[in-house]
């Protein structure tokens, strides 16, 4: 399922996506060097309905936002 | 040999918008084939984009990234006509890379 994260936080050094009900929860992690815009779009596979958490590292601190994504028919590995 | 990578990099003001699509199975290692055997995990672990010798984007991927992964990101400091290089390494040690011009 497509996922996109944008942030207005300053000094973003990394962004990560965690899918809580996936067998390997950390789905993707991105390093944002200086000069790169802190926004990423991607597509992830989900095993079943779960929380998708976006983590943003800004100024040495971690911020997160969580959204529940429902999986209807199929999912993955099914 | 045709590359597995397709890149579109467009300059908008001082920002370069990059979209890339890569052909790769991204097998999780959890799916069985029709014979009932597990298809081993085969996925891109690292994707890098460089501009003028500097890494402008680095992705560490797991098996949850979709087959034929697509990723979109943007960076500053590029200019129309500049080259960017997108490369990846997968868990079997295979690699590919593509150099494209910013439009």
Backbone of each chain as nested JSON, in Angstrom:
{
  "chains": [
    {"id": "A", "residues": [
      {"number": 1, "name": "UNK", "atoms": {"N": [0.853, -1.169, 0.0], "CA": [0.0, 0.0, 0.0], "C": [0.903, 1.238, 0.0]}},
      {"number": 2, "name": "UNK", "atoms": {"N": [0.484, 2.253, -0.743], "CA": [1.367, 3.418, -0.833], "C": [1.406, 4.175, 0.488]}},
      {"number": 3, "name": "UNK", "atoms": {"N": [2.576, 4.688, 0.796], "CA": [2.721, 5.454, 2.031], "C": [3.609, 6.652, 1.748]}},
      {"number": 4, "name": "UNK", "atoms": {"N": [3.257, 7.786, 2.32], "CA": [4.057, 8.994, 2.11], "C": [4.162, 9.74, 3.423]}},
      {"number": 5, "name": "UNK", "atoms": {"N": [5.347, 10.254, 3.685], "CA": [5.568, 11.041, 4.906], "C": [6.183, 12.373, 4.522]}},
      {"number": 6, "name": "UNK", "atoms": {"N": [5.634, 13.449, 5.072], "CA": [6.295, 14.749, 4.912], "C": [6.328, 15.367, 6.299]}},
      {"number": 7, "name": "UNK", "atoms": {"N": [7.284, 16.234, 6.537], "CA": [7.363, 16.852, 7.848], "C": [7.876, 18.28, 7.752]}},
      {"number": 8, "name": "UNK", "atoms": {"N": [7.445, 19.101, 8.711], "CA": [7.967, 20.464, 8.754], "C": [9.011, 20.581, 9.862]}},
      {"number": 9, "name": "UNK", "atoms": {"N": [9.327, 19.448, 10.505], "CA": [10.34, 19.486, 11.56], "C": [11.69, 19.884, 10.961]}},
      {"number": 10, "name": "UNK", "atoms": {"N": [12.501, 20.599, 11.723], "CA": [13.803, 21.02, 11.185], "C": [14.86, 19.931, 11.384]}},
      {"number": 11, "name": "UNK", "atoms": {"N": [15.964, 20.03, 10.669], "CA": [17.118, 19.148, 10.862], "C": [16.743, 17.679, 10.915]}},
      {"number": 12, "name": "UNK", "atoms": {"N": [15.991, 17.236, 9.91], "CA": [15.607, 15.821, 9.893], "C": [16.792, 15.002, 9.392]}},
      {"number": 13, "name": "UNK", "atoms": {"N": [17.147, 13.969, 10.159], "CA": [18.272, 13.136, 9.742], "C": [17.827, 11.77, 9.264]}},
      {"number": 14, "name": "UNK", "atoms": {"N": [16.66, 11.32, 9.758], "CA": [16.184, 10.045, 9.225], "C": [14.678, 9.902, 9.367]}},
      {"number": 15, "name": "UNK", "atoms": {"N": [14.129, 9.03, 8.526], "CA": [12.694, 8.719, 8.544], "C": [12.581, 7.205, 8.477]}},
      {"number": 16, "name": "UNK", "atoms": {"N": [11.649, 6.618, 9.229], "CA": [11.469, 5.169, 9.157], "C": [9.987, 4.821, 9.186]}},
      {"number": 17, "name": "UNK", "atoms": {"N": [9.662, 3.684, 8.59], "CA": [8.28, 3.178, 8.613], "C": [8.262, 1.859, 9.354]}},
      {"number": 18, "name": "UNK", "atoms": {"N": [7.373, 1.747, 10.329], "CA": [7.226, 0.509, 11.087], "C": [5.795, 0.013, 10.901]}},
      {"number": 19, "name": "UNK", "atoms": {"N": [5.642, -1.281, 10.586], "CA": [4.299, -1.856, 10.448], "C": [4.149, -2.849, 11.581]}},
      {"number": 20, "name": "UNK", "atoms": {"N": [3.329, -2.519, 12.566], "CA": [3.38, -3.276, 13.821], "C": [3.005, -4.749, 13.69]}},
      {"number": 21, "name": "UNK", "atoms": {"N": [2.09, -5.119, 12.807], "CA": [1.7, -6.528, 12.726], "C": [2.479, -7.31, 11.663]}},
      {"number": 22, "name": "UNK", "atoms": {"N": [3.456, -6.706, 11.038], "CA": [4.269, -7.442, 10.07], "C": [5.274, -8.325, 10.788]}},
      {"number": 23, "name": "UNK", "atoms": {"N": [5.686, -9.437, 10.156], "CA": [6.662, -10.306, 10.827], "C": [7.989, -9.594, 11.116]}},
      {"number": 24, "name": "UNK", "atoms": {"N": [8.386, -8.706, 10.213], "CA": [9.573, -7.878, 10.48], "C": [9.069, -6.45, 10.509]}},
      {"number": 25, "name": "UNK", "atoms": {"N": [8.869, -5.929, 11.703], "CA": [8.131, -4.677, 11.837], "C": [8.778, -3.472, 11.159]}},
      {"number": 26, "name": "UNK", "atoms": {"N": [10.116, -3.377, 11.202], "CA": [10.754, -2.225, 10.568], "C": [10.756, -2.444, 9.06]}},
      {"number": 27, "name": "UNK", "atoms": {"N": [9.881, -1.727, 8.377], "CA": [9.701, -1.952, 6.945], "C": [10.764, -1.253, 6.111]}},
      {"number": 28, "name": "UNK", "atoms": {"N": [11.059, -0.009, 6.468], "CA": [11.999, 0.763, 5.658], "C": [12.564, 1.882, 6.5]}},
      {"number": 29, "name": "UNK", "atoms": {"N": [13.807, 2.232, 6.218], "CA": [14.435, 3.316, 6.969], "C": [15.225, 4.161, 5.986]}},
      {"number": 30, "name": "UNK", "atoms": {"N": [15.143, 5.468, 6.113], "CA": [15.795, 6.365, 5.162], "C": [16.696, 7.339, 5.883]}},
      {"number": 31, "name": "UNK", "atoms": {"N": [17.9, 7.537, 5.325], "CA": [18.785, 8.571, 5.864], "C": [18.569, 9.825, 5.024]}},
      {"number": 32, "name": "UNK", "atoms": {"N": [18.393, 10.934, 5.693], "CA": [18.161, 12.191, 5.001], "C": [19.381, 13.085, 5.233]}},
      {"number": 33, "name": "UNK", "atoms": {"N": [20.306, 13.105, 4.284], "CA": [21.468, 13.978, 4.49], "C": [21.058, 15.442, 4.384]}},
      {"number": 34, "name": "UNK", "atoms": {"N": [21.95, 16.316, 4.853], "CA": [21.656, 17.74, 4.779], "C": [21.471, 18.132, 3.321]}},
      {"number": 35, "name": "UNK", "atoms": {"N": [20.429, 18.878, 3.044], "CA": [20.178, 19.291, 1.662], "C": [19.086, 18.455, 1.024]}},
      {"number": 36, "name": "UNK", "atoms": {"N": [18.725, 17.337, 1.672], "CA": [17.648, 16.512, 1.129], "C": [16.349, 16.865, 1.841]}},
      {"number": 37, "name": "UNK", "atoms": {"N": [15.289, 16.933, 1.07], "CA": [13.981, 17.304, 1.625], "C": [13.46, 16.146, 2.485]}},
      {"number": 38, "name": "UNK", "atoms": {"N": [12.96, 16.427, 3.691], "CA": [12.475, 15.334, 4.554], "C": [11.079, 14.861, 4.146]}},
      {"number": 39, "name": "UNK", "atoms": {"N": [11.018, 14.176, 3.024], "CA": [9.739, 13.641, 2.553], "C": [10.044, 12.397, 1.743]}},
      {"number": 40, "name": "UNK", "atoms": {"N": [9.289, 11.349, 1.986], "CA": [9.545, 10.097, 1.265], "C": [8.211, 9.455, 0.912]}},
      {"number": 41, "name": "UNK", "atoms": {"N": [8.112, 8.879, -0.293], "CA": [6.937, 8.089, -0.664], "C": [7.407, 6.724, -1.087]}},
      {"number": 42, "name": "UNK", "atoms": {"N": [6.629, 5.705, -0.745], "CA": [7.064, 4.338, -1.006], "C": [5.826, 3.453, -1.088]}},
      {"number": 43, "name": "UNK", "atoms": {"N": [6.021, 2.153, -1.303], "CA": [4.894, 1.21, -1.234], "C": [5.331, 0.059, -0.335]}},
      {"number": 44, "name": "UNK", "atoms": {"N": [4.455, -0.309, 0.598], "CA": [4.808, -1.368, 1.533], "C": [3.815, -2.513, 1.456]}},
      {"number": 45, "name": "UNK", "atoms": {"N": [4.296, -3.717, 1.835], "CA": [3.397, -4.865, 1.921], "C": [2.941, -4.988, 3.367]}},
      {"number": 46, "name": "UNK", "atoms": {"N": [1.683, -5.332, 3.564], "CA": [1.201, -5.519, 4.927], "C": [0.585, -6.883, 5.086]}},
      {"number": 47, "name": "UNK", "atoms": {"N": [0.91, -7.56, 6.192], "CA": [0.373, -8.896, 6.422], "C": [-1.088, -8.817, 6.81]}},
      {"number": 48, "name": "UNK", "atoms": {"N": [-1.418, -7.918, 7.712], "CA": [-2.821, -7.765, 8.12], "C": [-3.021, -6.366, 8.687]}},
      {"number": 49, "name": "UNK", "atoms": {"N": [-4.255, -6.086, 9.01], "CA": [-4.585, -4.771, 9.56], "C": [-3.65, -4.468, 10.713]}},
      {"number": 50, "name": "UNK", "atoms": {"N": [-3.009, -3.324, 10.658], "CA": [-2.11, -2.984, 11.761], "C": [-1.868, -1.483, 11.795]}},
      {"number": 51, "name": "UNK", "atoms": {"N": [-1.152, -1.082, 12.8], "CA": [-0.731, 0.306, 12.888], "C": [0.506, 0.5, 12.035]}},
      {"number": 52, "name": "UNK", "atoms": {"N": [0.501, 1.582, 11.266], "CA": [1.705, 1.956, 10.529], "C": [2.254, 3.195, 11.222]}},
      {"number": 53, "name": "UNK", "atoms": {"N": [3.506, 3.109, 11.625], "CA": [4.108, 4.197, 12.391], "C": [5.197, 4.842, 11.547]}},
      {"number": 54, "name": "UNK", "atoms": {"N": [5.143, 6.164, 11.433], "CA": [6.213, 6.89, 10.755], "C": [7.068, 7.527, 11.834]}},
      {"number": 55, "name": "UNK", "atoms": {"N": [8.363, 7.26, 11.785], "CA": [9.292, 7.827, 12.773], "C": [10.157, 8.851, 12.076]}},
      {"number": 56, "name": "UNK", "atoms": {"N": [10.295, 10.019, 12.688], "CA": [11.148, 11.047, 12.1], "C": [12.174, 11.46, 13.142]}},
      {"number": 57, "name": "UNK", "atoms": {"N": [13.442, 11.407, 12.752], "CA": [14.512, 11.827, 13.666], "C": [14.864, 13.268, 13.321]}},
      {"number": 58, "name": "UNK", "atoms": {"N": [14.677, 14.167, 14.279], "CA": [14.922, 15.581, 14.024], "C": [15.708, 16.16, 15.186]}},
      {"number": 59, "name": "UNK", "atoms": {"N": [16.855, 16.754, 14.872], "CA": [17.661, 17.369, 15.929], "C": [18.023, 16.389, 17.031]}},
      {"number": 60, "name": "UNK", "atoms": {"N": [18.234, 15.139, 16.686], "CA": [18.624, 14.135, 17.687], "C": [17.466, 13.538, 18.446]}},
      {"number": 61, "name": "UNK", "atoms": {"N": [16.242, 14.006, 18.195], "CA": [15.065, 13.45, 18.898], "C": [14.211, 12.667, 17.906]}},
      {"number": 62, "name": "UNK", "atoms": {"N": [13.427, 11.728, 18.447], "CA": [12.552, 10.929, 17.6], "C": [11.103, 11.373, 17.774]}},
      {"number": 63, "name": "UNK", "atoms": {"N": [10.443, 11.572, 16.642], "CA": [9.028, 11.917, 16.662], "C": [8.283, 10.823, 15.91]}},
      {"number": 64, "name": "UNK", "atoms": {"N": [7.02, 10.6, 16.281], "CA": [6.307, 9.555, 15.553], "C": [4.86, 9.939, 15.327]}},
      {"number": 65, "name": "UNK", "atoms": {"N": [4.272, 9.316, 14.315], "CA": [2.835, 9.438, 14.089], "C": [2.34, 8.064, 13.664]}},
      {"number": 66, "name": "UNK", "atoms": {"N": [1.168, 7.692, 14.151], "CA": [0.656, 6.347, 13.909], "C": [-0.69, 6.416, 13.225]}},
      {"number": 67, "name": "UNK", "atoms": {"N": [-0.895, 5.498, 12.268], "CA": [-2.198, 5.433, 11.601], "C": [-2.579, 3.967, 11.474]}},
      {"number": 68, "name": "UNK", "atoms": {"N": [-3.836, 3.665, 11.743], "CA": [-4.231, 2.277, 11.569], "C": [-4.614, 2.065, 10.103]}},
      {"number": 69, "name": "UNK", "atoms": {"N": [-4.072, 1.034, 9.483], "CA": [-4.388, 0.725, 8.092], "C": [-5.069, -0.631, 8.053]}},
      {"number": 70, "name": "UNK", "atoms": {"N": [-6.252, -0.674, 7.491], "CA": [-6.981, -1.931, 7.445], "C": [-6.603, -2.727, 6.196]}},
      {"number": 71, "name": "UNK", "atoms": {"N": [-6.458, -4.015, 6.37], "CA": [-6.218, -4.897, 5.231], "C": [-7.498, -5.668, 5.026]}},
      {"number": 72, "name": "UNK", "atoms": {"N": [-8.071, -5.601, 3.841], "CA": [-9.35, -6.277, 3.623], "C": [-9.125, -7.686, 3.08]}},
      {"number": 73, "name": "UNK", "atoms": {"N": [-9.108, -7.869, 1.799], "CA": [-8.986, -9.235, 1.278], "C": [-7.538, -9.569, 0.97]}},
      {"number": 74, "name": "UNK", "atoms": {"N": [-7.081, -10.709, 1.431], "CA": [-5.767, -11.181, 0.995], "C": [-4.623, -10.788, 1.902]}},
      {"number": 75, "name": "UNK", "atoms": {"N": [-4.197, -9.568, 1.837], "CA": [-2.972, -9.217, 2.558], "C": [-1.822, -9.922, 1.873]}},
      {"number": 76, "name": "UNK", "atoms": {"N": [-0.778, -10.206, 2.618], "CA": [0.398, -10.849, 2.026], "C": [0.64, -12.213, 2.61]}},
      {"number": 77, "name": "UNK", "atoms": {"N": [1.253, -13.051, 1.838], "CA": [1.629, -14.373, 2.346], "C": [0.414, -15.21, 2.672]}},
      {"number": 78, "name": "UNK", "atoms": {"N": [-0.712, -14.819, 2.051], "CA": [-1.939, -15.517, 2.465], "C": [-2.504, -16.386, 1.428]}}
    ]},
    {"id": "B", "residues": [
      {"number": 1, "name": "UNK", "atoms": {"N": [23.076, -4.477, -21.439], "CA": [22.038, -5.115, -20.613], "C": [21.137, -4.035, -20.05]}},
      {"number": 2, "name": "UNK", "atoms": {"N": [19.848, -4.201, -20.184], "CA": [18.921, -3.172, -19.696], "C": [18.986, -3.124, -18.175]}},
      {"number": 3, "name": "UNK", "atoms": {"N": [18.859, -1.911, -17.649], "CA": [18.933, -1.758, -16.202], "C": [17.596, -2.108, -15.574]}},
      {"number": 4, "name": "UNK", "atoms": {"N": [17.635, -2.463, -14.297], "CA": [16.399, -2.722, -13.576], "C": [15.826, -1.425, -13.021]}},
      {"number": 5, "name": "UNK", "atoms": {"N": [16.58, -0.348, -13.218], "CA": [16.208, 0.922, -12.587], "C": [15.683, 1.902, -13.626]}},
      {"number": 6, "name": "UNK", "atoms": {"N": [14.596, 2.576, -13.239], "CA": [14.111, 3.686, -14.057], "C": [14.09, 4.912, -13.163]}},
      {"number": 7, "name": "UNK", "atoms": {"N": [14.6, 6.011, -13.665], "CA": [14.675, 7.233, -12.846], "C": [14.079, 8.399, -13.597]}},
      {"number": 8, "name": "UNK", "atoms": {"N": [13.321, 9.189, -12.861], "CA": [12.84, 10.437, -13.432], "C": [13.21, 11.534, -12.437]}},
      {"number": 9, "name": "UNK", "atoms": {"N": [14.042, 12.475, -12.862], "CA": [14.491, 13.541, -11.957], "C": [14.159, 14.869, -12.611]}},
      {"number": 10, "name": "UNK", "atoms": {"N": [13.337, 15.644, -11.922], "CA": [12.891, 16.912, -12.5], "C": [13.255, 18.061, -11.573]}},
      {"number": 11, "name": "UNK", "atoms": {"N": [13.817, 19.095, -12.162], "CA": [14.198, 20.265, -11.375], "C": [13.011, 21.218, -11.288]}},
      {"number": 12, "name": "UNK", "atoms": {"N": [12.602, 21.53, -10.04], "CA": [11.517, 22.492, -9.817], "C": [12.059, 23.592, -8.921]}},
      {"number": 13, "name": "UNK", "atoms": {"N": [12.454, 24.708, -9.513], "CA": [13.04, 25.761, -8.679], "C": [14.377, 25.269, -8.171]}},
      {"number": 14, "name": "UNK", "atoms": {"N": [14.576, 25.277, -6.849], "CA": [15.869, 24.808, -6.334], "C": [15.78, 23.364, -5.829]}},
      {"number": 15, "name": "UNK", "atoms": {"N": [14.636, 22.722, -6.1], "CA": [14.449, 21.353, -5.612], "C": [14.438, 20.372, -6.78]}},
      {"number": 16, "name": "UNK", "atoms": {"N": [15.151, 19.281, -6.621], "CA": [15.109, 18.213, -7.628], "C": [14.175, 17.134, -7.107]}},
      {"number": 17, "name": "UNK", "atoms": {"N": [13.08, 16.862, -7.848], "CA": [12.167, 15.796, -7.453], "C": [12.595, 14.522, -8.171]}},
      {"number": 18, "name": "UNK", "atoms": {"N": [12.793, 13.462, -7.42], "CA": [13.252, 12.205, -8.021], "C": [12.237, 11.115, -7.768]}},
      {"number": 19, "name": "UNK", "atoms": {"N": [11.903, 10.384, -8.826], "CA": [11.07, 9.189, -8.669], "C": [11.862, 8.055, -9.28]}},
      {"number": 20, "name": "UNK", "atoms": {"N": [11.845, 6.915, -8.606], "CA": [12.555, 5.796, -9.184], "C": [11.747, 4.519, -9.043]}},
      {"number": 21, "name": "UNK", "atoms": {"N": [11.759, 3.712, -10.067], "CA": [11.05, 2.44, -10.082], "C": [12.075, 1.376, -10.417]}},
      {"number": 22, "name": "UNK", "atoms": {"N": [12.121, 0.33, -9.61], "CA": [13.129, -0.71, -9.806], "C": [12.438, -2.052, -9.999]}},
      {"number": 23, "name": "UNK", "atoms": {"N": [12.927, -2.829, -10.961], "CA": [12.356, -4.167, -11.133], "C": [13.088, -5.114, -10.189]}},
      {"number": 24, "name": "UNK", "atoms": {"N": [12.36, -5.662, -9.234], "CA": [12.976, -6.597, -8.295], "C": [11.873, -7.374, -7.607]}},
      {"number": 25, "name": "UNK", "atoms": {"N": [12.04, -8.703, -7.434], "CA": [10.945, -9.478, -6.846], "C": [10.608, -9.13, -5.399]}},
      {"number": 26, "name": "UNK", "atoms": {"N": [11.567, -8.675, -4.626], "CA": [11.343, -8.344, -3.214], "C": [10.593, -9.488, -2.507]}},
      {"number": 27, "name": "UNK", "atoms": {"N": [11.138, -10.693, -2.618], "CA": [10.516, -11.84, -1.94], "C": [10.785, -11.794, -0.443]}},
      {"number": 28, "name": "UNK", "atoms": {"N": [9.714, -12.058, 0.335], "CA": [9.863, -11.944, 1.787], "C": [10.513, -13.156, 2.422]}},
      {"number": 29, "name": "UNK", "atoms": {"N": [10.491, -14.287, 1.715], "CA": [11.0, -15.505, 2.342], "C": [9.921, -16.229, 3.127]}},
      {"number": 30, "name": "UNK", "atoms": {"N": [8.707, -15.686, 3.099], "CA": [7.618, -16.283, 3.87], "C": [6.547, -16.919, 2.98]}},
      {"number": 31, "name": "UNK", "atoms": {"N": [6.712, -16.753, 1.662], "CA": [5.682, -17.24, 0.732], "C": [6.111, -18.568, 0.139]}},
      {"number": 32, "name": "UNK", "atoms": {"N": [5.144, -19.477, -0.013], "CA": [5.479, -20.781, -0.595], "C": [5.175, -20.791, -2.077]}},
      {"number": 33, "name": "UNK", "atoms": {"N": [5.975, -21.52, -2.814], "CA": [5.712, -21.644, -4.25], "C": [4.68, -22.754, -4.475]}},
      {"number": 34, "name": "UNK", "atoms": {"N": [4.217, -22.95, -5.729], "CA": [3.171, -23.961, -5.968], "C": [3.538, -25.367, -5.485]}},
      {"number": 35, "name": "UNK", "atoms": {"N": [4.853, -25.643, -5.333], "CA": [5.243, -26.976, -4.849], "C": [5.163, -27.062, -3.33]}},
      {"number": 36, "name": "UNK", "atoms": {"N": [4.932, -25.924, -2.688], "CA": [4.85, -25.929, -1.226], "C": [6.162, -25.604, -0.548]}},
      {"number": 37, "name": "UNK", "atoms": {"N": [7.178, -25.247, -1.347], "CA": [8.461, -24.883, -0.731], "C": [8.545, -23.375, -0.574]}},
      {"number": 38, "name": "UNK", "atoms": {"N": [9.245, -22.972, 0.478], "CA": [9.394, -21.543, 0.718], "C": [10.286, -20.915, -0.344]}},
      {"number": 39, "name": "UNK", "atoms": {"N": [9.809, -19.795, -0.897], "CA": [10.649, -19.027, -1.82], "C": [11.596, -18.211, -0.953]}},
      {"number": 40, "name": "UNK", "atoms": {"N": [12.905, -18.37, -1.127], "CA": [13.805, -17.672, -0.201], "C": [13.728, -16.141, -0.329]}},
      {"number": 41, "name": "UNK", "atoms": {"N": [14.005, -15.481, 0.756], "CA": [13.975, -14.021, 0.76], "C": [14.971, -13.481, -0.268]}},
      {"number": 42, "name": "UNK", "atoms": {"N": [14.509, -12.575, -1.073], "CA": [15.36, -11.952, -2.077], "C": [14.867, -10.525, -2.224]}},
      {"number": 43, "name": "UNK", "atoms": {"N": [15.591, -9.607, -1.598], "CA": [15.094, -8.24, -1.557], "C": [16.249, -7.238, -1.536]}},
      {"number": 44, "name": "UNK", "atoms": {"N": [15.942, -6.047, -2.006], "CA": [16.947, -4.975, -2.0], "C": [17.138, -4.516, -0.565]}},
      {"number": 45, "name": "UNK", "atoms": {"N": [18.403, -4.468, -0.127], "CA": [18.654, -4.039, 1.25], "C": [19.001, -2.561, 1.328]}},
      {"number": 46, "name": "UNK", "atoms": {"N": [19.714, -2.077, 0.3], "CA": [20.152, -0.685, 0.345], "C": [20.02, -0.048, -1.027]}},
      {"number": 47, "name": "UNK", "atoms": {"N": [19.464, 1.166, -1.027], "CA": [19.346, 1.945, -2.248], "C": [20.012, 3.283, -1.978]}},
      {"number": 48, "name": "UNK", "atoms": {"N": [20.848, 3.719, -2.896], "CA": [21.568, 4.978, -2.683], "C": [21.366, 5.877, -3.885]}},
      {"number": 49, "name": "UNK", "atoms": {"N": [21.241, 7.176, -3.626], "CA": [21.215, 8.119, -4.733], "C": [22.321, 9.132, -4.49]}},
      {"number": 50, "name": "UNK", "atoms": {"N": [23.179, 9.3, -5.497], "CA": [24.285, 10.253, -5.352], "C": [24.18, 11.368, -6.371]}},
      {"number": 51, "name": "UNK", "atoms": {"N": [24.606, 12.555, -5.942], "CA": [24.654, 13.708, -6.834], "C": [25.977, 14.424, -6.583]}},
      {"number": 52, "name": "UNK", "atoms": {"N": [26.75, 14.638, -7.646], "CA": [28.063, 15.279, -7.486], "C": [28.903, 14.607, -6.413]}},
      {"number": 53, "name": "UNK", "atoms": {"N": [28.872, 13.276, -6.377], "CA": [29.701, 12.538, -5.429], "C": [29.175, 12.531, -4.013]}},
      {"number": 54, "name": "UNK", "atoms": {"N": [28.039, 13.191, -3.779], "CA": [27.495, 13.228, -2.413], "C": [26.239, 12.362, -2.37]}},
      {"number": 55, "name": "UNK", "atoms": {"N": [26.097, 11.596, -1.29], "CA": [24.888, 10.785, -1.14], "C": [23.755, 11.697, -0.718]}},
      {"number": 56, "name": "UNK", "atoms": {"N": [22.719, 11.777, -1.562], "CA": [21.596, 12.647, -1.216], "C": [20.417, 11.879, -0.65]}},
      {"number": 57, "name": "UNK", "atoms": {"N": [20.472, 10.532, -0.732], "CA": [19.355, 9.734, -0.237], "C": [19.858, 8.328, -0.007]}},
      {"number": 58, "name": "UNK", "atoms": {"N": [19.456, 7.758, 1.125], "CA": [19.876, 6.401, 1.446], "C": [18.676, 5.664, 2.009]}},
      {"number": 59, "name": "UNK", "atoms": {"N": [18.343, 4.515, 1.421], "CA": [17.206, 3.746, 1.922], "C": [17.687, 2.394, 2.406]}},
      {"number": 60, "name": "UNK", "atoms": {"N": [17.302, 2.004, 3.622], "CA": [17.565, 0.661, 4.136], "C": [16.223, -0.04, 4.126]}},
      {"number": 61, "name": "UNK", "atoms": {"N": [16.085, -1.022, 3.253], "CA": [14.792, -1.67, 3.09], "C": [14.749, -3.053, 3.694]}},
      {"number": 62, "name": "UNK", "atoms": {"N": [13.533, -3.444, 4.115], "CA": [13.317, -4.809, 4.587], "C": [12.419, -5.502, 3.58]}},
      {"number": 63, "name": "UNK", "atoms": {"N": [11.928, -6.656, 3.969], "CA": [11.127, -7.428, 3.023], "C": [9.736, -6.851, 2.821]}},
      {"number": 64, "name": "UNK", "atoms": {"N": [9.332, -5.886, 3.634], "CA": [7.97, -5.342, 3.517], "C": [7.825, -4.344, 2.374]}},
      {"number": 65, "name": "UNK", "atoms": {"N": [8.931, -3.947, 1.759], "CA": [8.807, -3.015, 0.644], "C": [8.258, -3.795, -0.545]}},
      {"number": 66, "name": "UNK", "atoms": {"N": [7.304, -3.199, -1.241], "CA": [6.589, -3.91, -2.304], "C": [7.486, -4.371, -3.445]}},
      {"number": 67, "name": "UNK", "atoms": {"N": [7.027, -5.387, -4.133], "CA": [7.69, -5.86, -5.359], "C": [7.773, -4.719, -6.359]}},
      {"number": 68, "name": "UNK", "atoms": {"N": [8.871, -4.717, -7.103], "CA": [9.138, -3.627, -8.057], "C": [9.019, -2.284, -7.339]}},
      {"number": 69, "name": "UNK", "atoms": {"N": [9.908, -2.072, -6.387], "CA": [9.745, -0.901, -5.509], "C": [9.82, 0.443, -6.221]}},
      {"number": 70, "name": "UNK", "atoms": {"N": [8.974, 1.301, -5.733], "CA": [8.895, 2.672, -6.192], "C": [9.248, 3.56, -5.013]}},
      {"number": 71, "name": "UNK", "atoms": {"N": [10.077, 4.557, -5.225], "CA": [10.317, 5.502, -4.135], "C": [10.454, 6.89, -4.725]}},
      {"number": 72, "name": "UNK", "atoms": {"N": [9.956, 7.854, -3.946], "CA": [9.982, 9.235, -4.4], "C": [10.596, 10.082, -3.294]}},
      {"number": 73, "name": "UNK", "atoms": {"N": [11.504, 10.96, -3.665], "CA": [12.122, 11.845, -2.683], "C": [12.593, 13.104, -3.404]}},
      {"number": 74, "name": "UNK", "atoms": {"N": [13.129, 14.06, -2.663], "CA": [13.567, 15.31, -3.297], "C": [14.77, 15.863, -2.558]}},
      {"number": 75, "name": "UNK", "atoms": {"N": [15.614, 16.595, -3.257], "CA": [16.763, 17.208, -2.601], "C": [17.065, 18.555, -3.25]}},
      {"number": 76, "name": "UNK", "atoms": {"N": [17.842, 19.367, -2.481], "CA": [18.213, 20.688, -2.99], "C": [19.656, 20.665, -3.467]}},
      {"number": 77, "name": "UNK", "atoms": {"N": [19.977, 21.584, -4.308], "CA": [21.376, 21.725, -4.732], "C": [21.646, 21.142, -6.099]}},
      {"number": 78, "name": "UNK", "atoms": {"N": [20.625, 20.572, -6.699], "CA": [20.812, 20.028, -8.039], "C": [20.453, 21.066, -9.082]}},
      {"number": 79, "name": "UNK", "atoms": {"N": [20.786, 20.773, -10.325], "CA": [20.432, 21.688, -11.407], "C": [20.14, 20.883, -12.653]}},
      {"number": 80, "name": "UNK", "atoms": {"N": [19.325, 21.455, -13.503], "CA": [18.988, 20.79, -14.774], "C": [20.279, 20.447, -15.515]}},
      {"number": 81, "name": "UNK", "atoms": {"N": [20.331, 19.198, -15.995], "CA": [21.532, 18.782, -16.717], "C": [22.525, 18.037, -15.844]}},
      {"number": 82, "name": "UNK", "atoms": {"N": [22.407, 18.186, -14.515], "CA": [23.291, 17.454, -13.605], "C": [22.957, 15.97, -13.693]}},
      {"number": 83, "name": "UNK", "atoms": {"N": [23.92, 15.161, -13.283], "CA": [23.666, 13.721, -13.269], "C": [23.423, 13.242, -11.86]}},
      {"number": 84, "name": "UNK", "atoms": {"N": [22.502, 12.278, -11.722], "CA": [22.375, 11.6, -10.437], "C": [22.539, 10.104, -10.698]}},
      {"number": 85, "name": "UNK", "atoms": {"N": [23.026, 9.427, -9.689], "CA": [23.256, 7.987, -9.836], "C": [22.461, 7.258, -8.769]}},
      {"number": 86, "name": "UNK", "atoms": {"N": [21.623, 6.327, -9.22], "CA": [20.843, 5.516, -8.285], "C": [21.416, 4.108, -8.321]}},
      {"number": 87, "name": "UNK", "atoms": {"N": [21.741, 3.562, -7.154], "CA": [22.25, 2.184, -7.119], "C": [21.6, 1.409, -5.992]}},
      {"number": 88, "name": "UNK", "atoms": {"N": [21.576, 0.075, -6.138], "CA": [21.038, -0.758, -5.077], "C": [21.88, -2.01, -4.894]}},
      {"number": 89, "name": "UNK", "atoms": {"N": [21.746, -2.595, -3.68], "CA": [22.41, -3.857, -3.355], "C": [21.34, -4.734, -2.73]}},
      {"number": 90, "name": "UNK", "atoms": {"N": [21.266, -6.005, -3.14], "CA": [20.272, -6.85, -2.481], "C": [20.936, -7.877, -1.574]}},
      {"number": 91, "name": "UNK", "atoms": {"N": [20.086, -8.687, -0.901], "CA": [20.622, -9.599, 0.117], "C": [21.413, -10.753, -0.48]}},
      {"number": 92, "name": "UNK", "atoms": {"N": [21.389, -10.902, -1.802], "CA": [22.219, -11.931, -2.425], "C": [23.525, -11.329, -2.929]}},
      {"number": 93, "name": "UNK", "atoms": {"N": [23.723, -10.038, -2.676], "CA": [24.955, -9.387, -3.117], "C": [24.883, -8.845, -4.526]}},
      {"number": 94, "name": "UNK", "atoms": {"N": [23.73, -8.972, -5.178], "CA": [23.602, -8.428, -6.536], "C": [23.452, -6.921, -6.451]}},
      {"number": 95, "name": "UNK", "atoms": {"N": [23.925, -6.247, -7.489], "CA": [23.802, -4.785, -7.484], "C": [23.398, -4.316, -8.875]}},
      {"number": 96, "name": "UNK", "atoms": {"N": [22.918, -3.093, -8.933], "CA": [22.672, -2.459, -10.218], "C": [22.735, -0.969, -9.975]}},
      {"number": 97, "name": "UNK", "atoms": {"N": [23.028, -0.214, -11.001], "CA": [22.97, 1.235, -10.831], "C": [22.664, 1.885, -12.167]}},
      {"number": 98, "name": "UNK", "atoms": {"N": [22.171, 3.089, -12.08], "CA": [21.804, 3.832, -13.28], "C": [22.118, 5.3, -13.067]}},
      {"number": 99, "name": "UNK", "atoms": {"N": [22.683, 5.919, -14.075], "CA": [22.946, 7.359, -13.994], "C": [21.946, 8.051, -14.9]}},
      {"number": 100, "name": "UNK", "atoms": {"N": [21.315, 9.102, -14.384], "CA": [20.316, 9.817, -15.172], "C": [20.557, 11.309, -15.052]}},
      {"number": 101, "name": "UNK", "atoms": {"N": [20.077, 12.051, -16.048], "CA": [20.236, 13.504, -16.005], "C": [18.983, 14.141, -15.419]}},
      {"number": 102, "name": "UNK", "atoms": {"N": [19.2, 15.206, -14.668], "CA": [18.071, 15.952, -14.12], "C": [17.476, 16.787, -15.253]}},
      {"number": 103, "name": "UNK", "atoms": {"N": [16.143, 16.668, -15.403], "CA": [15.483, 17.405, -16.487], "C": [14.903, 18.737, -16.011]}}
    ]}
  ]
}
